[in-house]
Amino acid sequence: MIPAGGSTGTSGAAAVYEIRVAGLVPDDALEDLGAMSVEPAPVSTVLLRPIIDQSDLLGVLARLRTLGLEVIEVRRVRRRPEPGPQER
């Protein structure tokens, strides 16, 4: 959830958000969504992505909807995504 005023952090740096979607996300969709870490989970996929502001978050959510992916959960996390074998 974004604090009142739309800011994602006090330092101006992008906050990292975890976006959980139902099922697996196809590779071409991951490329389309931009750089992020991907953590496949049972019957869902967890996407970790830096989000600059509320407009950026809404854009990512709109793109997921356009791709026909069901968003299950969105939450702000403090950690930065770590490079993984499927990092995009």
Buried (B, 14 or more C-beta within 10 A) or exposed (E): EBEEEEEBBEEEEBBBBBBBBEEBBEEEBBEEBEEBBBBEEEEBBBBBBBBBBBEBBEBBBEBBEEBEBEBBEBEBEEEEBEEEEBEB
